[in-house]
Amino acid sequence: MPHQFKGERTLMRIFIGERDRCREGPHQGKPLYEALLHFFRERDFAGATVIRGIGGYGAEGRVHTDKILRLSLDLPIIVEVVAPEERLQAVLPELDRMIDGGLITLEPVRVILYRPHDVPEDERWRHRIEGLEPERGESSEGAS
Amino acid sequence: MIPFVVFLGAGVGGLVRYALGGWIQQAAGPGFPWGTLVVNVTGSLVLAFLYALLEGSVAAPQWRAFLGIGFCGGYTTFSTFSYETLRLLQDAQWGRASWYVLGSVVLSLLAAAVGFRLAAGLLQRG
């Protein structure tokens, strides 16, 4: 049930590059961001987002930017996943094997909305943004 | 034969640009497209030098095709120059965009003139 996902969660951000490939496991050799996306989906994580940066530098100190053609061949990518902390901790060994070079951060976040598209009207109360005043005429069970 | 040597030369030129341009740009930082500028200016010098030299000698036209059309064509890049100028303009970096356009055109022309003179000097002595 998606609405149960709301509350105190952990945001994991994985910083990698466009050209990184998956090192090990069933997705070996695939672009790393795709491998991570598939990996989180297979494990039924609530969602994952891949973001591409327009510039940056990493552990090697090499600058990447989309402004200079020659430096645009390995732009930064961030994969973001929100989940209960223990679920993220549980997949760290596998992530460690999949990722060659990169950066991973964890931070506490509060999820206040998690709903699919086209929720039926009578179900909507369960999917409201947390902390909003109840809608007029809303049934009292909605507050539970 | 000529198309094949153009193909070969362009491949070699492109690789040299990739290596040299990357090295220069990493050393210079991301602020200004030094890699492309150096590549275009040196390529202009080399092309004018080679053409003047090869036309004034009895070298086979295959050499002109390989070095001039192929290598120098693959090495220098007008499209990258245009793209990088556009990106500077999009970011409202008028000063850098102007220096890039002026510098590329003026320095490349000067370099071509120098290359031509060098070859002429060599031919006269030879």
Interface residues (C-beta under 8 A of the other chain):
Chain A: G55 R62 V63 T65 D66 K67 I68 L69 R70 L71
Chain B: Y18 G21 G22 Q25 Q26 G29 P30 P33 G35 T36 T80 Y83 E84 R87 L88 D91
